[in-house]
Amino acid sequence: MGNKRKLYSIALASIVSVCVLLTLISAIASAAEETRLSAETGEVGEPAIYGDKVVWSYWDKIHLYDLNARNDTIISMPGPYYAAYPAIHGDKIVWFFYDMYNPKDEYGLYVYDITTSEILITKNVSDWTYPDIYGNRFVWTENGNIYMYDISTNIQTQIPINESASNPAIYDNKIVWVGHRLNDIAIDENNNSISRSDIYMYDLSTKKETRVSTSGRASNPAIYGDRIVWPDSRNLDFLTETGDIYMYNLSTEEESRISYSEQSSSASPPAIYGDRIVWCDRHNNIYMYDLSTQKETQITTSGSAMSPDIYGDIIVDVDFREGLPTGDGYLCDIYMYNLTAKSIKPQAVFTSNVTSGNAPLTVLFTDISNGEAPTSWYWDFGDGIHSKHAMNATHTFTKPGNYTISLTVENAAGNSTATKPDHIVVTDPNTPIADFNSNVTEGYAPLTVQFNDLSQKIASRAWDFNNDGKADSEDINPIYTYIIPGTYTVNLTVSNENGTGSKTASISVLKPSSSSGSSSSSSKSSSSGGGGSPEPAKNVQVKELSQAFITSGKPVKFDFAKNVTCVVYIGFDSKRTFGKCTTIAEQLKGKSNLVSELPSGKIYKLFNIWVGNGGIATSKNIENPVVCFKVEKSWIKDKKIDPVSIALNRYNDKKWERFPVSLSGEDNEFLHFTAETSGFSSFAITGTTKASFNETITRVELDYPETVSENNTENKRSQTEQEEIPSTSGFEIYCGVTSQFAIFLYKKK
């Protein structure tokens, strides 16, 4: 695309007005006011702040949040692009983008003018980069070189440096970066060879480069005025990617250590504004150091914060405390901390040690309100009895019934009330208690289910298996067969002279398919795309989600334990820490809309794998990716597939890559294979029809006549041994012979 001087308006998908923000005041050591800025939990990128504007990325969008107006402007990306790593200064934002379907094909940078809502610059780059901006100048790296673009003059300049650079930052006339000089190799305490990385600075006014650090273990610098800060692992093991925060003053030419081992920094960069430095420690909490008071303050205690930035009295970060909602692929939120917080009223929250039981039922209620501490409490137990001035209260319910509980808390700033309708359920100790289980909850029609009555204190029972409201059985442990696919509500009603009780459960009967036969499954699945996938929902047959915590330098494995797709697990070695992450495996009905054609060979299954958001599973962040999948033995036999021809194909860079597989195990129905791949995207499992056994032997005899006789004798002896084992099926014998023969062919080469 190149640079585009013509201005054009970018689509604004929406402006979300937020009149009242969800304000959560946790136990923060500095008493800063904590506010959640992102409206929905999602896979958001690290935030940046300037003045009253906060920006962050979210898939193919940039969010621009105005702290004064309290609204969120969504800047949508043109084309099939993901947005990442936004930086902001004044009224301009710069961010990195890449093609979401073919990330290797196109990288680029956008510069956006907040006042005109227009894209000022669209620029292609050849490498993954983290841009930064100051005034009309923005900087980035390509292939180890630093480039600067002046928006006011439309002039691009390559900065003359003597090392390979990454992670540039700019302030006024000064640019800082992490530099790696050729042949500058060090040996760490574990005798590992490591490339030395130090902080360098270039002054645009003097055209002079300065080496700032000499430890060889520096990374991710930030600059404000004459002060440069960075994390440095000189005091720790380099391979842990943690260290302490250091600062260099360009005016005094003095280096200072800011943090110490108990508050070691993580791999995320620090930030500086004025006299304040913020960073994330190795326990995922935010700390701040004030140079003017020489005081360190812990800002968060959630243990889930990352990537802080600061401007004035405001700190912003990304936080994964909310975890992962069921069926969703998102995990993070953007939070803000106001260091000049005023008194905030408490937000009433409470728990109880039990919620149900027989009368008389004694319950302990505990206040866990958020915000500043309450000075008074008022409990209403729903039975005409109240309790005042008790932070935690114990109450005994003497009569059966459902009780609504409320707690009102108050301090000088105001009050709030939390109410839980029917929170306490008190039962007559003599009434029957309905309970049952079943051997399966889901399977293919016809589905036979064994039910077991676990009820207590009953005189009679009635089972309704098929939603018709009529009793189908009075047996204690009946068996029922479902013929027609559908979802059925099973209802067990029990009774005695003191009353009745009931319990319901769902049974899902699936429609048989050619690949499923009549096998049953006890897992749930969905037939829609979504959840972080670009695949149209109508083409997704079934999908499964798996969660794992991604930590730098550690192997990661996502297990798909529900067995609803052909994917058993995926794994890789992570180069960065991303926190809790979700991987989606989705099995497709037909050719993916993300590929142009299918690979050669007979197709067994087509599937997609999506790891987190689009920016995680790249060669910059992971290595040694592996996929474990399973293939039905019946498919191999029915289609006359040569097992040694089975391969895993990945669609990458607009073409199919074929990867060899290794047999990792088997069960009664499936062969399990593993393959080392180049990454994760769209996949196809293929095989080819086996050649004639005699033809294969003839071909080998022509090539290697002196050795076929010896090996063929061994092969026949192996066959004889297998025939003597009564429990071995003909299909398994065939697979064993084919596998031995494949090894034989491999050795001859």
C-alpha positions in Angstrom: 0.0 0.0 0.0 2.8 2.4 0.9 2.1 5.8 2.4 -1.2 7.5 1.6 -1.2 11.2 2.0 -4.9 11.5 1.0 -7.0 11.6 4.1 -10.0 9.3 4.4 -12.6 8.7 7.0 -12.5 5.5 8.9 -15.7 3.7 9.9 -16.8 4.3 13.4 -18.8 1.2 14.3 -20.3 2.8 17.4 -19.8 5.2 20.2 -20.9 3.6 23.4 -22.0 6.1 26.0 -21.2 5.0 29.5 -23.1 7.2 32.0 -22.4 5.1 35.1 -19.2 2.9 35.0 -18.8 -0.3 37.0 -16.6 1.0 39.8 -14.9 -1.6 41.8 -12.7 -0.5 44.7 -10.6 -3.4 45.8 -8.1 -3.8 48.7 -5.5 -1.5 47.0 -2.6 -0.5 49.1 -2.5 3.0 47.8 -6.3 3.6 48.3 -6.5 4.5 44.6 -9.9 4.4 43.0 -10.2 1.4 40.6 -12.6 1.7 37.6 -13.2 -0.9 34.9 -13.2 0.9 31.5 -13.9 -2.0 29.1 -17.6 -2.7 28.8 -17.3 -6.4 28.2 -14.7 -9.0 29.2 -12.6 -9.9 26.2 -9.2 -10.6 24.7 -8.1 -7.0 24.9 -4.6 -5.7 24.2 -2.4 -3.7 26.5 -3.6 -0.1 27.0 -1.9 3.3 26.5 -2.9 6.7 28.0 -2.3 10.3 27.2 -4.2 13.1 28.8 -7.8 12.1 29.2 -7.7 9.5 26.4 -7.1 5.7 26.9 -6.6 3.4 23.9 -6.5 -0.4 23.6 -6.9 -3.0 20.9 -9.7 -5.6 20.6 -9.4 -8.0 17.7 -10.1 -5.9 14.6 -10.9 -2.7 16.5 -9.2 0.1 18.4 -11.1 1.4 21.5 -10.6 5.2 22.3 -12.0 5.9 25.8 -12.6 9.5 26.9 -12.2 9.7 30.7 -14.0 13.1 30.9 -16.9 12.3 28.6 -17.0 8.7 29.8 -17.6 7.3 26.3 -15.9 4.6 24.3 -15.3 5.3 20.6 -14.8 2.2 18.6 -12.4 2.6 15.6 -13.1 -0.3 13.2 -10.3 -1.6 10.9 -10.9 -1.5 7.1 -10.4 -4.9 5.6 -9.6 -8.3 7.2 -7.1 -6.9 9.7 -6.3 -7.3 13.4 -5.1 -4.3 15.4 -2.4 -4.4 18.1 0.0 -2.3 20.2 -1.6 1.1 20.0 0.4 4.2 21.2 -1.1 7.7 21.7 0.4 11.2 22.0 -1.6 14.4 21.7 -4.4 13.9 19.2 -2.8 11.1 17.3 -2.8 7.3 17.6 -0.5 4.8 15.9 -1.0 1.1 15.9 0.2 -2.1 14.2 -2.1 -4.2 12.0 -1.8 -7.5 10.1 -4.0 -9.7 7.9 -6.1 -11.9 10.2 -6.3 -14.7 7.7 -2.8 -14.6 6.3 -0.6 -12.9 9.0 2.6 -13.4 7.0 1.2 -11.6 3.9 0.7 -8.1 5.2 1.9 -6.0 8.2 1.4 -2.3 8.5 0.9 0.8 10.6 -2.0 3.2 10.9 -1.9 6.7 12.2 -5.2 8.1 13.3 -6.2 11.7 14.0 -8.6 11.9 16.9 -9.9 15.5 16.1 -10.8 14.6 12.5 -11.6 10.9 12.9 -9.4 10.2 9.9 -6.5 7.9 9.0 -3.5 10.1 8.3 -1.0 7.5 7.4 -1.3 3.9 6.2 2.1 2.3 5.9 3.2 -1.2 5.0 6.1 -2.7 7.1 7.9 -6.0 6.6 8.1 -7.2 10.2 6.1 -7.5 13.4 6.7 -4.3 15.4 5.8 -2.2 18.4 5.4 1.4 17.3 5.6 4.5 19.5 4.7 8.2 18.8 5.6 11.6 20.1 4.1 14.8 18.6 4.2 14.4 14.8 6.9 11.6 14.8 6.4 7.9 15.2 9.0 5.2 15.2 9.1 1.4 14.6 11.5 -1.4 13.7 11.9 -3.5 10.6 14.4 -6.3 10.4 16.5 -4.9 13.2 16.5 -1.3 11.8 14.8 1.7 13.3 12.6 4.0 11.2 11.0 7.4 12.0 8.2 9.1 10.1 7.5 12.8 10.4 3.7 13.3 9.8 4.1 17.0 9.3 6.7 16.7 6.5 5.8 13.1 5.2 9.5 12.3 5.4 10.7 8.8 6.5 14.1 8.5 8.0 16.2 5.4 8.9 18.0 6.0 12.2 21.7 5.1 11.9 22.5 2.6 14.6 25.2 0.0 15.2 23.1 -2.9 16.4 19.9 -4.9 15.8 17.1 -3.0 17.4 13.6 -3.8 18.9 11.0 -2.2 21.1 11.7 1.5 20.2 10.3 4.4 22.3 10.4 8.1 21.5 10.3 11.3 23.6 11.0 14.7 22.1 14.3 14.4 20.2 15.4 11.1 21.9 14.7 7.6 20.7 15.6 4.6 22.9 15.5 0.9 22.1 16.8 -2.6 23.0 19.9 -3.4 21.0 21.7 -6.7 20.2 25.2 -6.3 18.8 26.7 -9.0 16.6 29.2 -11.3 18.2 28.3 -9.8 21.6 27.6 -13.2 23.3 27.6 -13.9 27.1 27.6 -17.0 29.2 25.1 -17.0 32.1 25.4 -18.8 35.4 24.0 -22.0 33.9 26.6 -22.0 31.1 24.0 -21.0 28.5 25.1 -18.9 25.6 22.9 -15.8 25.5 22.8 -12.8 23.2 23.5 -9.6 25.2 20.8 -7.0 25.1 21.3 -3.4 26.2 19.5 -0.1 26.1 20.7 2.5 23.5 19.6 6.1 22.9 19.8 8.2 19.7 19.6 12.1 20.0 18.0 13.5 16.8 19.4 16.9 17.5 23.0 15.8 18.0 22.8 12.8 15.7 24.7 10.8 18.4 24.1 7.3 19.7 24.7 6.5 23.4 24.9 3.1 25.1 22.8 3.4 28.2 23.1 0.0 29.9 26.0 -2.5 30.0 24.5 -5.4 31.8 23.6 -7.3 28.7 20.2 -8.3 30.2 18.1 -5.2 29.5 14.7 -5.1 27.7 11.6 -3.0 26.9 12.7 0.6 27.7 10.5 3.7 28.3 11.5 7.3 28.3 10.2 10.6 29.8 12.3 13.7 29.7 15.9 12.8 30.5 14.9 9.6 32.4 15.0 6.1 30.8 13.6 3.1 32.6 13.7 -0.6 31.7 13.5 -4.1 33.3 16.9 -5.7 33.8 17.6 -9.4 34.8 21.2 -8.9 35.8 20.4 -10.0 39.4 18.3 -13.0 38.3 18.3 -16.0 36.0 18.1 -14.6 32.5 15.9 -17.5 31.3 13.1 -16.5 33.7 12.6 -13.2 31.8 12.1 -11.4 35.1 14.3 -8.8 36.7 14.4 -5.5 38.5 13.5 -2.0 37.2 16.5 0.3 36.5 16.6 4.0 35.6 19.2 6.1 33.8 19.3 9.9 34.1 20.8 11.4 30.9 21.5 14.7 32.7 23.5 13.3 35.5 24.7 10.2 33.6 23.7 8.1 36.7 22.0 4.7 36.8 19.7 3.8 39.7 18.0 0.5 40.7 14.3 1.2 41.4 12.9 -2.2 42.4 14.4 -5.2 44.2 13.9 -9.0 44.1 10.7 -9.1 46.1 9.1 -6.9 43.5 10.8 -8.3 40.5 9.3 -7.2 37.2 7.6 -9.4 34.6 8.3 -9.4 30.9 5.9 -6.5 30.3 7.6 -3.1 30.0 7.6 -0.4 32.7 6.1 3.1 32.1 7.2 6.5 33.4 5.5 9.9 33.7 7.2 12.8 35.6 8.5 11.4 38.9 6.4 8.3 38.8 7.4 4.9 37.5 5.0 1.9 37.2 5.6 -1.7 36.5 4.1 -5.2 36.9 5.9 -7.6 39.3 6.4 -11.3 38.9 3.1 -11.9 40.8 1.1 -9.9 38.3 0.6 -6.9 40.6 1.2 -3.2 39.7 3.8 -1.2 41.7 4.6 2.5 41.5 7.8 4.3 42.6 7.7 8.1 43.2 11.2 9.6 42.6 10.3 12.8 44.5 9.3 11.0 47.7 11.5 7.9 47.1 8.4 5.8 48.1 7.2 2.6 46.5 3.5 1.8 46.5 1.7 -1.4 45.6 -1.3 -0.4 43.4 -3.1 -3.7 42.9 -3.4 -7.0 44.8 -5.5 -8.9 42.3 -2.6 -11.0 41.1 -3.9 -10.7 37.5 -2.6 -7.3 36.3 -0.3 -6.7 33.3 1.1 -4.0 31.1 0.6 -0.8 33.0 0.8 2.8 31.6 0.7 6.1 33.5 -0.2 9.7 32.8 -0.5 12.2 35.6 -2.5 10.7 38.4 -4.0 7.9 36.3 -2.7 4.4 35.8 -4.2 1.9 33.3 -3.6 -1.8 32.9 -5.0 -5.0 31.4 -6.4 -7.5 34.0 -7.5 -11.1 33.6 -9.2 -11.5 37.1 -12.6 -12.2 35.5 -11.3 -15.5 34.0 -13.2 -17.0 31.2 -17.0 -16.9 30.8 -18.5 -20.3 29.8 -18.5 -20.7 26.0 -16.6 -17.5 25.4 -13.1 -17.0 24.1 -12.4 -13.8 26.0 -10.5 -13.2 29.2 -9.3 -9.6 30.0 -10.5 -6.2 30.9 -9.0 -2.7 31.0 -8.9 -1.0 34.4 -8.0 2.5 35.6 -6.6 3.6 38.9 -7.0 7.2 40.1 -4.3 8.1 42.6 -6.2 11.2 43.8 -9.3 9.1 44.8 -11.9 10.7 47.0 -14.0 8.8 49.5 -16.1 6.2 47.8 -19.2 4.6 49.2 -19.1 0.8 49.8 -20.7 -1.7 47.5 -22.7 -4.2 49.5 -21.7 -7.9 48.9 -22.2 -10.8 51.3 -22.0 -14.6 51.4 -23.4 -17.3 53.7 -21.9 -20.6 54.8 -25.0 -22.5 53.7 -28.1 -21.8 51.6 -30.4 -24.7 52.4 -31.1 -27.3 55.1 -33.6 -28.6 57.5 -35.3 -26.5 60.2 -33.9 -25.3 62.6 -31.2 -24.0 60.3 -28.4 -21.8 61.6 -26.6 -19.7 59.0 -23.5 -17.5 59.2 -23.6 -14.4 57.0 -20.3 -12.7 56.1 -19.9 -9.1 54.8 -17.4 -9.0 51.8 -18.4 -5.5 50.5 -16.2 -3.8 48.0 -14.9 -0.2 48.2 -13.9 1.7 51.3 -14.8 0.0 54.5 -18.4 0.4 55.8 -19.0 2.0 59.2 -22.4 0.4 59.7 -24.3 -2.7 58.6 -28.0 -3.6 58.6 -29.1 -7.2 58.0 -32.7 -8.2 57.1 -33.2 -12.0 57.3 -36.6 -12.1 55.7 -38.4 -13.5 58.7 -39.2 -10.2 60.5 -36.0 -10.2 62.4 -33.2 -7.6 61.8 -29.7 -7.1 63.0 -27.8 -3.7 63.2 -24.2 -2.8 63.6 -22.9 -6.4 63.1 -20.4 -6.8 60.3 -21.0 -10.6 60.3 -24.2 -12.1 61.6 -25.4 -15.5 62.7 -29.2 -16.3 62.4 -31.3 -19.4 63.1 -34.4 -20.0 60.8 -36.9 -22.1 62.8 -39.7 -22.6 60.2 -39.6 -24.2 56.7 -39.8 -21.6 53.9 -37.8 -19.5 51.4 -36.1 -16.4 52.8 -34.9 -13.3 51.1 -31.8 -11.8 52.7 -30.6 -8.2 52.3 -27.6 -6.3 53.6 -27.2 -2.5 53.7 -23.8 -1.0 54.3 -22.9 2.7 54.8 -20.0 5.1 55.3 -19.5 8.8 55.0 -19.8 8.7 51.2 -23.1 6.9 51.1 -24.8 3.5 51.3 -25.7 0.6 49.1 -27.9 -2.5 49.5 -27.5 -6.1 48.2 -30.6 -8.3 48.1 -30.7 -12.1 47.4 -34.3 -13.3 46.8 -35.0 -16.8 48.2 -31.4 -17.1 49.2 -32.1 -19.4 52.2 -34.3 -22.4 51.7 -35.4 -24.2 54.9 -37.1 -27.6 54.6 -39.2 -29.8 56.9 -36.8 -32.6 58.0 -39.5 -35.2 57.3 -40.3 -34.2 53.7 -38.9 -36.5 51.0 -35.8 -35.5 49.1 -35.8 -36.4 45.4 -32.4 -37.3 43.8 -31.2 -39.5 41.0 -28.4 -40.0 38.5 -28.0 -41.8 35.1 -25.1 -43.7 33.4 -25.2 -41.3 30.4 -26.6 -37.8 29.7 -26.0 -37.7 25.9 -25.6 -40.2 23.1 -26.7 -41.3 19.6 -30.2 -42.7 19.0 -31.3 -45.3 19.9 -30.0 -44.4 23.4 -30.5 -46.7 26.4 -30.2 -45.0 29.8 -30.0 -46.5 33.2 -31.5 -44.3 35.9 -30.8 -44.8 39.6 -33.1 -43.4 42.4 -31.0 -41.8 45.2 -34.0 -40.2 47.0 -34.4 -40.2 50.7 -37.4 -40.6 53.0 -39.9 -41.6 50.3 -42.9 -43.8 50.2 -43.6 -43.7 46.5 -42.0 -42.5 43.2 -43.0 -41.7 39.7 -40.7 -41.4 36.6 -41.6 -39.3 33.6 -38.9 -39.9 30.9 -40.4 -38.2 27.8 -41.9 -34.8 28.7 -45.5 -35.9 28.4 -46.4 -35.4 32.0 -47.4 -39.0 32.5 -45.7 -41.5 34.8 -43.7 -44.1 32.8 -42.3 -46.1 35.7 -42.4 -46.6 39.5 -39.3 -48.8 39.6 -36.3 -47.8 41.8 -33.7 -48.1 39.0 -35.5 -48.2 35.7 -34.0 -48.5 32.2 -35.4 -46.4 29.3 -34.6 -46.4 25.6 -34.9 -43.1 23.5 -35.6 -43.8 19.8 -36.1 -40.3 18.4 -33.3 -37.6 18.6 -34.1 -34.6 20.8 -33.6 -33.2 24.2 -35.7 -34.8 26.9 -36.5 -33.6 30.5 -36.5 -36.4 33.0 -38.7 -35.8 36.1 -38.6 -37.9 39.2 -41.4 -37.1 41.7 -41.3 -38.7 45.2 -43.7 -38.4 48.1 -44.5 -39.5 51.6 -47.2 -38.5 54.2 -45.3 -35.2 54.9 -45.2 -33.9 51.3 -43.6 -34.3 47.9 -40.3 -33.5 46.2 -39.0 -33.6 42.6 -35.8 -33.4 40.6 -35.3 -32.9 36.8 -32.4 -33.6 34.5 -31.8 -33.4 30.7 -31.0 -36.2 28.3 -29.7 -35.3 24.8 -30.3 -37.8 22.1 -28.3 -37.1 19.0 -29.0 -38.0 15.4 -26.6 -40.7 14.1 -24.2 -39.7 11.4 -21.9 -41.8 9.1 -18.8 -40.9 11.1 -20.4 -41.4 14.6 -22.3 -44.6 14.3 -24.2 -45.4 17.4 -21.5 -44.4 19.9 -22.5 -42.3 22.8 -20.9 -39.3 24.4 -21.4 -37.7 27.8 -20.2 -34.3 26.7 -21.9 -31.2 25.5 -21.1 -29.4 22.2 -22.1 -26.5 20.1 -22.8 -26.2 16.4 -21.9 -22.5 16.0 -18.8 -20.7 15.2 -18.2 -17.5 17.2 -16.2 -17.5 20.4 -13.1 -16.1 18.8 -13.4 -17.9 15.4 -13.5 -16.3 11.9 -15.2 -19.4 10.5 -18.9 -18.9 9.6 -21.1 -20.6 12.1 -23.1 -22.5 9.5 -19.9 -24.4 8.5 -19.0 -25.5 12.1 -20.2 -29.0 12.9 -19.0 -29.1 16.4 -16.4 -27.3 18.6 -14.7 -27.6 22.0 -12.9 -25.1 24.2 -9.8 -25.7 26.3 -8.1 -23.4 28.8 -4.5 -23.2 30.0 -2.2 -20.6 31.5 0.5 -19.4 29.1 3.8 -18.6 30.8 7.0 -17.6 29.1 9.6 -20.3 28.8 7.1 -23.1 29.8 5.5 -25.8 27.6 1.8 -25.3 27.2 -0.8 -28.1 26.5 -4.5 -27.6 25.7 -6.4 -30.9 26.3 -9.8 -31.4 24.6 -11.1 -33.9 27.1 -14.7 -34.0 26.0 -13.7 -35.8 22.7 -16.3 -34.1 20.6 -13.9 -33.3 17.7 -11.0 -35.2 16.1 -8.5 -33.1 18.0 -7.1 -34.7 21.2 -4.7 -31.9 22.3 -2.4 -29.2 21.0 0.8 -28.0 22.6 3.7 -25.6 22.1 6.6 -23.8 23.9 5.7 -20.2 24.8 8.2 -17.4 24.4 5.9 -14.9 26.2 3.5 -14.7 29.1 -0.1 -14.2 28.2 -1.9 -15.4 31.3 -5.0 -17.5 31.1 -5.9 -18.3 27.5 -8.5 -20.3 25.6 -8.0 -22.5 22.5 -10.9 -23.5 20.2 -10.9 -26.7 18.2 -13.8 -26.6 15.7 -14.6 -29.5 13.3 -16.1 -28.4 10.0 -19.0 -29.6 7.8 -17.1 -28.9 4.6 -14.3 -26.8 3.1 -13.3 -23.9 5.3 -14.2 -20.4 4.0 -10.7 -19.5 5.0 -9.0 -21.7 2.4 -9.1 -21.6 -1.4 -9.0 -25.3 -2.1 -8.6 -28.7 -0.4 -5.4 -30.7 -0.3 -4.9 -33.8 -2.3 -5.8 -37.3 -1.0 -8.9 -38.6 0.7 -10.2 -36.2 3.3 -11.0 -37.6 6.8 -11.7 -34.5 8.7 -11.4 -30.7 8.3 -10.9 -28.6 11.4 -9.6 -25.2 12.6 -7.6 -24.4 15.7 -7.6 -20.9 17.2 -5.3 -20.1 20.1 -6.4 -17.0 22.0 -6.7 -13.9 19.9 -5.0 -13.5 16.5 -1.7 -12.2 18.0 -0.7 -15.1 20.2 0.1 -18.2 18.1 2.8 -16.6 15.9 6.4 -17.6 15.5 7.4 -14.5 17.5 5.5 -15.9 20.6 5.5 -19.7 20.3 7.7 -22.5 19.0 7.5 -26.3 18.6 3.8 -26.4 17.9 2.3 -29.9 17.9 -1.2 -31.4 17.2 -2.5 -34.7 18.4 -5.6 -36.1 16.5 -7.5 -39.3 16.1 -8.7 -41.3 13.1 -11.4 -43.9 13.2 -10.2 -47.4 12.4 -13.5 -48.1 10.5 -12.7 -45.2 8.1 -9.2 -46.6 7.4 -10.7 -50.0 6.8 -13.8 -49.0 4.8 -11.9 -46.5 2.6 -9.0 -48.9 2.1 -6.6 -46.2 3.4 -2.9 -47.0 3.8 -2.3 -46.1 7.5 1.3 -44.9 6.7 -0.2 -42.4 4.2 -2.1 -40.5 6.9 -0.9 -36.9 7.1 -1.8 -33.6 8.7 -2.1 -30.7 6.3 -2.1 -27.0 7.4 -3.3 -24.1 5.2 -0.6 -21.4 5.5 0.5 -18.6 3.3 -2.3 -19.4 0.7 -1.1 -23.0 0.3 -1.3 -26.4 2.0 1.7 -27.7 4.0 1.8 -31.4 4.6 3.3 -32.7 7.9 4.3 -36.3 8.6 2.6 -38.0 11.6 3.6 -40.6 14.1 1.3 -43.1 15.7 1.1 -42.2 19.4 -1.5 -44.7 20.6 -4.8 -46.3 19.9 -8.1 -47.5 21.5 -10.9 -49.7 20.3 -12.2 -47.2 17.8 -9.4 -44.8 17.0 -5.7 -44.5 16.0 -4.0 -41.5 17.7 -1.4 -39.5 15.7 0.8 -36.6 16.6 2.4 -34.1 14.1 4.8 -31.2 14.5 3.3 -28.3 12.6 4.3 -24.8 11.6 1.5 -23.2 13.6 -2.2 -23.2 14.1 -5.0 -22.3 11.6 -7.0 -24.5 9.2 -6.2 -28.2 9.0 -7.1 -31.3 7.0 -6.4 -34.9 7.8 -5.8 -36.9 4.6 -4.8 -40.4 3.5 -4.4 -42.3 0.3 -5.8 -45.7 -0.8 -3.3 -48.5 -0.1 -1.3 -49.9 -3.0 -1.4 -53.7 -3.8 0.8 -55.6 -1.3 2.4 -57.6 -4.1 3.1 -54.5 -6.1 4.9 -52.9 -3.2 7.0 -56.0 -2.6 7.9 -56.1 -6.3 9.0 -52.5 -6.4 11.2 -53.0 -3.3 12.8 -56.2 -4.8 13.8 -54.4 -7.9 15.5 -51.7 -5.9 17.1 -53.8 -3.2 17.1 -57.5 -4.2 19.8 -58.5 -1.8 17.8 -57.5 1.3 14.1 -58.2 0.6 14.4 -61.9 1.2 15.8 -61.5 4.7 13.2 -58.8 5.7 10.3 -60.6 4.1 11.1 -63.7 6.2 11.0 -61.6 9.3 7.7 -60.1 8.1 6.1 -63.6 7.6 7.3 -64.7 11.0 5.7 -61.6 12.6 2.5 -62.4 10.8 2.5 -66.0 12.2 3.1 -64.7 15.7 0.1 -62.3 15.4 -2.2 -65.1 14.0 -1.5 -67.1 17.2 -3.1 -64.4 19.3 -6.9 -65.1 19.3 -7.9 -61.6 20.5 -6.3 -59.8 17.6 -8.7 -58.7 14.9 -8.0 -58.9 11.2 -8.0 -55.1 10.9 -5.4 -54.8 13.7 -3.2 -57.4 12.1 -3.4 -55.5 8.8 -2.4 -52.2 10.6 0.5 -53.9 12.3 1.8 -55.4 9.0 1.4 -52.2 7.2 3.2 -50.3 10.0 6.1 -52.8 9.9 6.3 -52.6 6.2 6.3 -48.8 6.3 9.3 -49.0 8.7 11.0 -51.4 6.3 10.6 -49.1 3.4 11.8 -46.2 5.5 15.0 -48.1 6.5 15.8 -49.0 2.9 15.9 -45.3 1.9 
